[in-house]
Amino acid sequence: MKVLKDILYKVTINAVVGSTSVEVNNIEFDSRNVKTNDVFVAIVGAVANGHDYISKAVSNGARAIVCQKLPDDLVDNITYIEVENSSQALAFMAANYYENPSENLKLVGTTGTNGKTTVSSLLYQLFKKAGYKVGLLSTVKVMVNDTEYKATHTTPDSLTINKYLQLMNNEGVEFCFMEVSSHGIHQSRTEGLFFTGGIFTNLSHDHLDYHNSFAEYRDVKKAFFDDLPKTAFCLVNTDDKNGVIMMQNTNAKKYTYALKTYADYKAQILENQFGGLLLKLNENEVWTKLIGNFNAYNLLAIYATSELLGLDKEESLRYISELESVSGRFEYFVSEEKITAIVDYAHTPDALKNVLETINTIRTKNEELITVVGCGGDRDAAKRPKMGHIASALSTKVIFTSDNPRTENPQSIIDDIEAGVEAQNFKKVISILDRKQAIKTACQMAQPNDIILIAGKGHETYQEVNGERTDFDDYKIVGELLNQLQK
């Protein structure tokens, strides 16, 4: 049991009805999970408003209610706390409830459109190799040192974040690397956390179904850096013009990284091939297993962060050379027929462009580059024609297919993608609604030395159609299909 007033520390309170000295069990923001003596926080969400479920929470046994507007009918012996922002209140309450676990380790957040998962996951790998106990909060998985938990969101809710951070405290974890999404920042999920550092990778078109404009999307990212303490570091990619904006109002110590412009941390690509990258990182050469210009940026960010966190430079370079690619991020294999199959999470125009340009830089142009790609339903429709334009312009053949259509008509999504294809590229394009059939067709089209790129879903092991998720793993499926065709 916790005393209510203790877990309300730092919460902006407008009004109180009842006593804050009462003891409560758990914090819940889903009324269905409320039990006797819990505190229910009514969140104003994009789909549902928690204020509509206050009476349900009370009937389930809630002892206290935290809300932005007091209900008209107040129940005796229930404490009501009216707050300025219930999402922010939940974040501070969660941190207090779990005894502010972020203060007991070095927490580094990575934000940006692309690269969050790779940078966070590779930093986890690197510091594990260096002998530290490490935590990871990512889109792909949550790691509490050696124990893996399934991830459900890029940035989990405040209660889940703090629960995992407390587990990390219990396990003696020293460093935690965390993806910080724009949704997570906007919904105050990172409030109340103490960050040792923040990393900005890049910014391009994404999530404009949620944010009203690109400027709003950028400013939400910027808010993360605005809130960093003076003791933290702020590391930004200044080859992206938005990097300078991220640093404008931060109190943290500012550091920059870049491949093309002057920066504190510089990289140069010496060799780029399917076998890996030869990089010069601040005058130090290192061979890595990762591929592509975008990974040169990711590795430079990792190198800079490891130094800012006090890792020995030579030690850091040695571990960088041993890093393995992250699941669903330019993950590839070569079949017995010498067909290269690549699976990548590229689900934004910029990410798809980066992957295709990387492949085109490496390949000899004597082989076909066959791209299988779609776009998610119930999400930012404005990026669909851009994806279609990029895929058809930078591939020799393209198959448009379903991604996660969710509740949208899959054919309507493909129609939106096809709208971006220019006339000279029409002959390159076919559309196949069924994703497995699309991958199978790509495998049948491919000849020895050809390259198949399957983009959009990456690490995901499901496909979501009309609210139902069925097993679907791009990497596993393309492997099985190429193996069958070889027999």
Beta strands, then each sheet from edge to edge (+ up, - down):
strand 1: 2-3
strand 2: 13-17
strand 3: 23-24
strand 4: 27-28
strand 5: 39-41
strand 6: 64-67
strand 7: 79-83
strand 8: 106-111
strand 9: 134-137
strand 10: 141-144
strand 11: 147-150
strand 12: 175-179
strand 13: 197-200
strand 14: 233-237
strand 15: 253-258
strand 16: 265-273
strand 17: 276-281
strand 18: 284-288
strand 19: 331-334
strand 20: 340-344
strand 21: 369-373
strand 22: 397-400
strand 23: 429-431
strand 24: 451-455
strand 25: 462-465
strand 26: 468-471
sheet 1: 1+ 3-
sheet 2: 2+ 7- 6- 5- 4-
sheet 3: 11+ 10- 9+ 12+ 8+ 13+ 14+ 15+ 16+ 17- 18+
sheet 4: 19+ 20- 24- 21- 22- 23-
sheet 5: 25+ 26-
end
